[in-house]
Amino acid sequence: MDEDNSLTGRVIRYARVGGAVSNLAAKAASGRLLGGSFSHSKQAADLQTALGGLKGPLMKVAQILATVPDLLPPEYTREFIKLQCEAPSMGRSFVKRRMAAELGASWQLKFKEFKVDASKAASLGQVHKARSHANDILACKIQYPDMVSAVEADLAQLKFAFSIYQRYDKAIDPSEIHMELSERLREELDYTREARNIGLYRYMLGHERMIHIPRVIEELSTKRLLTMSWLDGEPLMDFASSEQAVRNKVAKNMFRAWYLPFYNFGIIHGDPHLGNYTIRSDGSVNLLDFGCIRVFRPNFVTAVIDLFRALRDNDMDLAIKAYETWGFTKLDREIIAILNQWAQFLYGPLLENKVRTIQEDKGTAYGTGIAAKVHTQLREIGGIQPPREFVLMDRAAVGLGSVFTHLKAKINWHRMFHQLIDEFDEAKLAKEQLKILKKVGISIDSSPKPENR
């Protein structure tokens, strides 16, 4: 059966997801029509309960929305965080069928050893440990069945859910957010693209001794099977109680792993989820998942630096230029002042030339308080529409900020930031970006589009 985007697969998924979302919409509408009060907390809890058993794409979307706190009210953020990031693994019979479909009936002969039980299961696929005939340990990531149909069905229902949310909260227009999530999710289903992304990161970070990138085994990889070298490491939270020097080293390596590609090539890993990297005993970082990679226009990167300078110098005109370059529209001084509150929070550690924690209060909820304040003020002025490119940039900043908060890292963030931007040149970045994308066969405009339905 063709799993690319089957009508039957979409209909089944529509029934499961649509039932959950439509029931929620009916409750919300009846509450309004009958004079009842609309509760964000109750709606968010109902949505979390309804979607909790629906693994797959919606789990990935929930992770993204939950870690960008200014996109949704705090009630939604809290409930979406409860959704497990680990999906139950598929059984042995599925694994054998999938491997035979991707590598042929004699697939087992291509390995010295293959563990049929998954080592890790996530939202879109699961990972199996294997050994090559050369005795190299391998990680084989196989995609769950009918995921393309599930993605298309879930994205349609997510759009409906967003429309319900927007009726009652005008602070954020989520249309551009939906477009961005749609493209990134479709990209994540193509493991041949992820293999090229790995080549991209091996090129960009190959000289970084404290950052490790797996090697793709091309002859054992397809669109739905990605075989890589296995990287040993431990979860980041295992280092949360280590000595201060160790925690600082881990934080520095994470900072470079995410931001060196951004300021040198305009490329960022948009998913700093705890399951997407591990840490070695020397504090170096293993990057494990490369499905959610974002290529930015060179002038977008310039605007990130421009906003830093605008905040440093209290330059309102430069701030407006930065936001407009990112794609924000209908800006005025009041909107800029509100947006700058969030920017001041994110850029704060970079503006101070001293050793400090990423946030100076003792809370572990990175940015939640200021995000809630910004959300309230945006709702009061009629709301804004965040541009799509902003979504994953903000997610990366918040995700990494949470990592640094958990580590209680004490670093001169200002100095690390300036090491990356002091010689920044937009024309040079544009040239390097074009060269590297051509080298690995990735086009900025090659994002997959939805098939005719």
C-alpha positions as CSV (number, residue, x, y, z in Angstrom):
1,M,0.0,0.0,0.0
2,D,1.3,3.5,-0.9
3,E,2.0,5.4,2.3
4,D,2.9,8.7,0.7
5,N,-0.5,10.3,1.2
6,S,-3.3,7.8,1.1
7,L,-7.0,8.9,1.2
8,T,-7.8,6.1,3.5
9,G,-5.0,7.0,5.9
10,R,-6.2,10.7,5.9
11,V,-9.8,9.7,6.5
12,I,-8.9,7.6,9.5
13,R,-6.7,10.3,11.0
14,Y,-9.4,12.9,10.3
15,A,-11.8,10.8,12.3
16,R,-9.6,10.5,15.3
17,V,-8.2,14.0,15.4
18,G,-11.3,15.7,14.0
19,G,-13.5,14.1,16.7
20,A,-11.3,15.5,19.4
21,V,-11.1,19.0,18.0
22,S,-14.7,19.2,16.9
23,N,-15.9,18.1,20.3
24,L,-13.8,20.9,21.8
25,A,-15.2,23.4,19.4
26,A,-18.7,22.4,20.2
27,K,-18.1,22.9,23.9
28,A,-16.6,26.3,23.3
29,A,-19.4,27.5,21.1
30,S,-22.2,26.2,23.4
31,G,-20.5,28.0,26.3
32,R,-20.6,31.3,24.5
33,L,-24.1,30.9,23.1
34,L,-25.6,29.8,26.4
35,G,-24.0,32.6,28.3
36,G,-21.4,30.5,30.0
37,S,-17.9,31.7,30.6
38,F,-15.0,30.5,28.3
39,S,-12.1,29.1,30.2
40,H,-8.7,28.9,28.6
41,S,-7.6,26.5,31.4
42,K,-10.5,24.1,30.8
43,Q,-10.1,24.3,27.0
44,A,-6.4,23.6,27.2
45,A,-6.9,20.7,29.6
46,D,-9.6,19.2,27.4
47,L,-7.3,19.5,24.3
48,Q,-4.4,17.9,26.2
49,T,-6.6,15.0,27.2
50,A,-8.1,14.5,23.8
51,L,-4.8,14.6,22.0
52,G,-2.8,12.7,24.5
53,G,-3.3,9.4,22.8
54,L,-2.7,10.7,19.3
55,K,1.0,10.3,18.7
56,G,2.7,11.4,15.6
57,P,2.7,15.0,14.1
58,L,0.5,16.6,16.7
59,M,3.0,15.6,19.3
60,K,5.8,17.4,17.4
61,V,3.6,20.5,17.1
62,A,2.7,20.4,20.8
63,Q,6.5,20.4,21.6
64,I,7.1,23.4,19.4
65,L,4.2,25.4,20.7
66,A,5.0,24.5,24.4
67,T,8.5,25.8,24.1
68,V,7.8,29.2,22.5
69,P,5.8,30.7,25.4
70,D,4.8,33.9,23.7
71,L,2.8,32.0,21.0
72,L,0.1,30.7,23.3
73,P,-1.5,31.7,26.6
74,P,0.3,30.1,29.6
75,E,-2.7,27.7,30.2
76,Y,-2.0,26.1,26.8
77,T,1.7,26.0,27.4
78,R,1.3,24.1,30.7
79,E,-1.0,21.5,29.3
80,F,0.9,20.9,26.0
81,I,4.1,20.3,28.1
82,K,2.2,17.4,29.7
83,L,2.0,15.6,26.3
84,Q,4.6,12.9,26.4
85,C,7.4,13.4,24.0
86,E,8.0,9.7,23.8
87,A,5.5,7.7,21.7
88,P,5.1,4.0,22.3
89,S,7.3,2.0,19.9
90,M,5.9,-0.1,17.1
91,G,6.0,-3.9,17.4
92,R,8.5,-6.3,15.9
93,S,6.2,-7.3,13.0
94,F,6.1,-3.6,11.8
95,V,9.8,-3.3,12.1
96,K,10.5,-6.3,10.0
97,R,7.9,-5.2,7.3
98,R,9.4,-1.7,7.2
99,M,13.0,-2.9,6.9
100,A,12.0,-5.3,4.2
101,A,10.2,-2.6,2.3
102,E,13.2,-0.3,2.4
103,L,16.1,-2.7,2.0
104,G,14.6,-5.8,0.4
105,A,13.6,-9.2,1.7
106,S,17.2,-10.1,2.7
107,W,17.7,-6.9,4.7
108,Q,19.0,-8.7,7.7
109,L,22.0,-9.9,5.8
110,K,23.1,-6.3,5.4
111,F,23.8,-6.1,9.1
112,K,26.0,-8.2,11.4
113,E,23.4,-7.5,14.1
114,F,20.1,-5.7,14.3
115,K,18.0,-5.2,17.4
116,V,14.4,-5.5,16.5
117,D,13.3,-3.8,19.8
118,A,13.5,0.0,19.5
119,S,16.2,1.8,21.6
120,K,14.1,5.0,21.4
121,A,10.6,5.9,20.2
122,A,9.5,9.5,19.3
123,S,6.7,11.3,17.6
124,L,7.4,10.4,13.9
125,G,9.7,7.4,14.1
126,Q,11.8,5.1,16.2
127,V,15.5,4.2,16.5
128,H,17.1,0.7,16.4
129,K,20.6,-0.2,17.4
130,A,22.5,-2.3,14.9
131,R,26.1,-3.4,14.0
132,S,27.7,-3.4,10.6
133,H,29.8,-6.2,9.1
134,A,32.8,-3.9,9.8
135,N,31.7,-4.0,13.5
136,D,30.6,-0.3,13.6
137,I,27.7,0.4,15.8
138,L,24.8,2.0,13.9
139,A,21.5,3.9,14.6
140,C,18.7,3.0,12.3
141,K,15.8,5.4,12.4
142,I,12.6,4.0,10.8
143,Q,9.5,6.0,10.1
144,Y,6.1,5.0,11.5
145,P,3.5,3.8,9.0
146,D,1.3,6.2,7.1
147,M,3.0,9.3,8.6
148,V,2.5,11.5,5.4
149,S,-1.3,11.0,5.6
150,A,-1.2,11.6,9.4
151,V,0.7,14.9,8.8
152,E,-1.7,16.2,6.2
153,A,-4.7,15.3,8.3
154,D,-3.3,16.7,11.5
155,L,-2.2,19.9,9.9
156,A,-5.7,20.5,8.6
157,Q,-7.2,19.8,12.1
158,L,-4.5,22.0,13.7
159,K,-5.6,24.9,11.4
160,F,-9.1,24.4,12.6
161,A,-8.0,24.3,16.3
162,F,-6.0,27.6,15.7
163,S,-9.1,29.2,14.3
164,I,-11.1,28.3,17.4
165,Y,-8.3,29.7,19.6
166,Q,-8.2,32.9,17.6
167,R,-11.9,33.6,18.1
168,Y,-11.3,34.0,21.9
169,D,-7.8,35.4,21.9
170,K,-6.6,38.0,19.4
171,A,-3.1,38.5,20.8
172,I,-1.4,36.3,18.2
173,D,-2.6,35.6,14.6
174,P,-1.4,32.0,14.1
175,S,-1.8,31.8,10.3
176,E,2.0,32.3,9.6
177,I,2.8,29.9,12.5
178,H,0.7,27.2,10.8
179,M,2.4,27.7,7.5
180,E,5.8,27.4,9.1
181,L,4.9,24.3,11.1
182,S,3.5,22.7,8.0
183,E,6.6,23.1,5.9
184,R,8.9,21.9,8.6
185,L,6.8,18.8,9.4
186,R,6.7,17.8,5.8
187,E,10.4,18.2,5.6
188,E,10.9,16.0,8.6
189,L,9.2,13.1,6.8
190,D,11.8,13.0,4.1
191,Y,14.9,11.1,5.5
192,T,16.8,11.7,2.3
193,R,16.6,15.4,3.1
194,E,17.6,14.8,6.7
195,A,20.7,12.9,5.4
196,R,21.6,16.0,3.4
197,N,21.1,18.1,6.6
198,I,23.6,15.9,8.4
199,G,26.1,16.5,5.6
200,L,25.4,20.2,6.0
201,Y,26.2,20.1,9.7
202,R,29.3,17.9,9.2
203,Y,30.5,20.6,6.9
204,M,29.7,23.6,9.1
205,L,30.8,22.1,12.4
206,G,33.4,19.6,11.2
207,H,36.3,21.6,12.8
208,E,34.5,21.9,16.2
209,R,36.2,19.3,18.4
210,M,33.5,19.5,21.1
211,I,30.5,18.9,18.8
212,H,29.9,15.5,17.2
213,I,27.8,14.8,14.1
214,P,26.8,11.3,13.0
215,R,27.9,9.9,9.7
216,V,25.2,8.7,7.3
217,I,25.4,5.2,5.8
218,E,24.0,6.0,2.4
219,E,23.7,2.4,1.2
220,L,21.4,1.6,4.2
221,S,19.3,4.7,4.0
222,T,16.1,5.6,2.1
223,K,13.3,8.1,2.3
224,R,11.8,6.3,5.3
225,L,15.0,4.7,6.8
226,L,18.0,6.7,8.0
227,T,21.1,4.7,9.1
228,M,23.8,6.6,10.9
229,S,26.8,6.0,13.1
230,W,25.9,5.6,16.7
231,L,27.0,8.3,19.1
232,D,27.3,7.4,22.8
233,G,26.3,10.0,25.3
234,E,24.1,10.7,28.3
235,P,21.0,12.9,28.7
236,L,21.7,16.5,29.5
237,M,19.8,16.4,32.7
238,D,22.3,13.9,34.0
239,F,24.8,16.8,34.1
240,A,22.5,19.2,36.0
241,S,24.2,18.4,39.3
242,S,27.8,18.3,38.0
243,E,30.5,20.7,39.1
244,Q,30.0,24.3,37.9
245,A,33.0,24.0,35.4
246,V,31.4,21.0,33.7
247,R,28.0,22.6,33.4
248,N,29.6,25.7,32.0
249,K,31.5,23.7,29.4
250,V,28.3,21.9,28.3
251,A,26.5,25.2,28.0
252,K,29.3,26.7,25.9
253,N,29.4,23.8,23.5
254,M,25.6,23.9,23.2
255,F,25.8,27.6,22.4
256,R,28.3,27.1,19.6
257,A,26.5,24.0,18.2
258,W,23.4,26.2,17.6
259,Y,24.7,29.6,16.9
260,L,27.9,29.1,15.0
261,P,25.9,27.8,12.0
262,F,23.4,30.6,12.3
263,Y,25.8,33.5,12.3
264,N,28.3,31.9,9.8
265,F,25.8,30.3,7.4
266,G,22.3,31.6,8.2
267,I,21.2,28.1,9.3
268,I,19.7,26.9,12.6
269,H,18.6,23.7,14.2
270,G,15.0,24.5,15.1
271,D,14.4,21.8,17.6
272,P,16.6,22.0,20.8
273,H,14.4,19.2,22.4
274,L,16.1,17.2,25.1
275,G,15.9,14.0,23.0
276,N,17.8,15.5,20.0
277,Y,21.2,15.6,21.6
278,T,23.3,13.8,24.3
279,I,26.4,14.8,26.2
280,R,29.7,13.0,26.5
281,S,31.8,12.7,29.7
282,D,34.1,15.5,28.5
283,G,31.2,17.9,28.1
284,S,31.1,17.7,24.3
285,V,27.7,17.5,22.5
286,N,26.3,14.8,20.2
287,L,23.7,16.2,17.8
288,L,21.3,13.4,16.9
289,D,18.3,14.6,14.9
290,F,18.5,16.9,11.9
291,G,14.9,16.8,10.6
292,C,14.0,20.4,11.7
293,I,16.7,22.6,10.0
294,R,15.8,26.2,9.0
295,V,17.7,28.2,6.3
296,F,17.3,32.0,6.8
297,R,17.7,34.9,4.4
298,P,21.1,36.6,5.1
299,N,19.3,39.9,5.9
300,F,17.2,38.1,8.6
301,V,20.5,37.2,10.4
302,T,21.6,40.8,10.0
303,A,18.4,42.0,11.6
304,V,19.1,39.7,14.6
305,I,22.3,41.6,15.1
306,D,20.6,45.0,14.4
307,L,18.1,44.4,17.1
308,F,20.9,43.7,19.6
309,R,22.5,47.0,18.7
310,A,19.2,48.8,18.8
311,L,18.6,47.6,22.3
312,R,22.1,48.4,23.4
313,D,22.0,51.9,21.9
314,N,18.3,52.6,22.6
315,D,17.8,53.1,18.8
316,M,14.1,52.9,18.0
317,D,14.6,53.4,14.3
318,L,17.0,50.5,14.1
319,A,14.7,48.3,16.1
320,I,11.8,49.1,13.7
321,K,14.1,48.2,10.7
322,A,15.0,44.9,12.3
323,Y,11.4,43.9,13.0
324,E,10.3,44.9,9.5
325,T,13.2,42.9,8.0
326,W,11.9,39.8,9.9
327,G,8.5,40.4,8.4
328,F,6.5,42.1,11.1
329,T,3.9,44.5,9.6
330,K,1.7,47.4,10.9
331,L,4.3,48.4,13.4
332,D,4.0,51.5,15.6
333,R,5.9,52.7,18.7
334,E,3.5,51.0,21.1
335,I,3.9,47.6,19.4
336,I,7.6,48.0,19.2
337,A,7.7,48.8,22.9
338,I,5.8,45.6,23.7
339,L,8.0,43.4,21.4
340,N,11.1,45.0,22.9
341,Q,10.2,43.7,26.3
342,W,10.5,40.1,25.0
343,A,13.7,41.1,23.1
344,Q,15.2,42.7,26.2
345,F,14.6,39.4,28.0
346,L,16.3,37.3,25.3
347,Y,19.1,39.7,24.6
348,G,19.7,40.7,28.2
349,P,22.6,38.2,28.9
350,L,24.3,39.3,25.7
351,L,24.1,43.0,26.6
352,E,26.0,42.6,29.9
353,N,29.7,42.1,29.7
354,K,30.0,39.9,32.8
355,V,29.7,36.4,34.0
356,R,26.1,35.6,34.9
357,T,23.4,33.0,34.6
358,I,21.1,33.2,31.5
359,Q,18.3,34.6,33.7
360,E,19.1,36.1,37.0
361,D,16.1,35.0,39.0
362,K,16.0,31.6,40.4
363,G,13.0,30.2,38.5
364,T,13.3,27.3,36.0
365,A,10.4,28.4,33.8
366,Y,12.5,30.3,31.3
367,G,10.7,33.4,30.2
368,T,7.2,32.3,31.1
369,G,6.4,35.4,33.2
370,I,7.6,38.0,30.7
371,A,5.9,36.1,27.8
372,A,2.6,36.1,29.6
373,K,2.9,39.8,30.2
374,V,3.7,40.5,26.5
375,H,0.8,38.3,25.4
376,T,-1.6,40.2,27.6
377,Q,-0.4,43.6,26.2
378,L,-0.6,42.3,22.6
379,R,-4.2,41.2,23.2
380,E,-5.1,44.6,24.6
381,I,-3.8,46.4,21.5
382,G,-5.5,44.1,19.0
383,G,-2.8,41.5,18.4
384,I,0.0,40.9,15.9
385,Q,0.9,38.3,13.3
386,P,4.3,36.8,13.9
387,P,6.2,36.2,10.6
388,R,6.9,32.5,9.9
389,E,10.7,32.8,10.0
390,F,10.4,34.1,13.5
391,V,8.9,30.9,14.9
392,L,11.9,28.6,14.9
393,M,14.4,31.3,15.7
394,D,12.3,32.1,18.8
395,R,11.9,28.4,19.6
396,A,15.7,27.9,19.4
397,A,16.4,30.8,21.7
398,V,13.8,29.7,24.3
399,G,14.8,26.1,24.1
400,L,18.4,26.8,24.6
401,G,17.6,29.3,27.3
402,S,15.8,26.5,29.2
403,V,18.8,24.3,28.8
404,F,21.1,26.9,30.2
405,T,18.7,27.6,33.0
406,H,18.6,23.9,34.0
407,L,22.4,23.7,33.9
408,K,22.6,26.9,36.1
409,A,25.5,27.8,33.8
410,K,27.5,30.9,34.6
411,I,29.2,32.3,31.5
412,N,30.1,35.6,29.9
413,W,27.4,35.3,27.2
414,H,28.3,38.8,25.9
415,R,31.8,37.6,25.1
416,M,30.7,34.4,23.4
417,F,28.1,36.3,21.3
418,H,30.7,38.9,20.2
419,Q,33.1,36.1,19.2
420,L,30.5,35.1,16.6
421,I,29.3,38.5,15.4
422,D,32.3,40.9,15.5
423,E,33.4,40.0,12.0
424,F,29.9,39.4,10.6
425,D,29.4,40.4,7.0
426,E,26.1,39.8,5.3
427,A,27.6,39.5,1.8
428,K,30.1,36.9,3.0
429,L,27.3,34.9,4.8
430,A,25.3,34.9,1.6
431,K,28.2,33.6,-0.4
432,E,29.0,30.9,2.1
433,Q,25.4,29.9,2.4
434,L,24.9,29.5,-1.3
435,K,28.1,27.5,-1.6
436,I,27.3,25.0,1.2
437,L,23.7,24.5,0.2
438,K,24.8,23.7,-3.4
439,K,27.5,21.4,-2.0
440,V,25.0,19.2,-0.1
441,G,22.1,19.6,-2.7
442,I,19.7,21.7,-0.6
443,S,17.7,24.5,-2.1
444,I,16.2,27.3,0.0
445,D,13.0,27.0,-2.0
446,S,12.8,23.2,-2.0
447,S,10.5,22.7,0.9
448,P,7.9,20.0,0.1
449,K,4.4,21.3,-0.7
450,P,1.1,19.4,0.1
451,E,0.0,17.0,-2.5
452,N,-3.3,17.4,-4.2
453,R,-6.1,16.1,-2.0
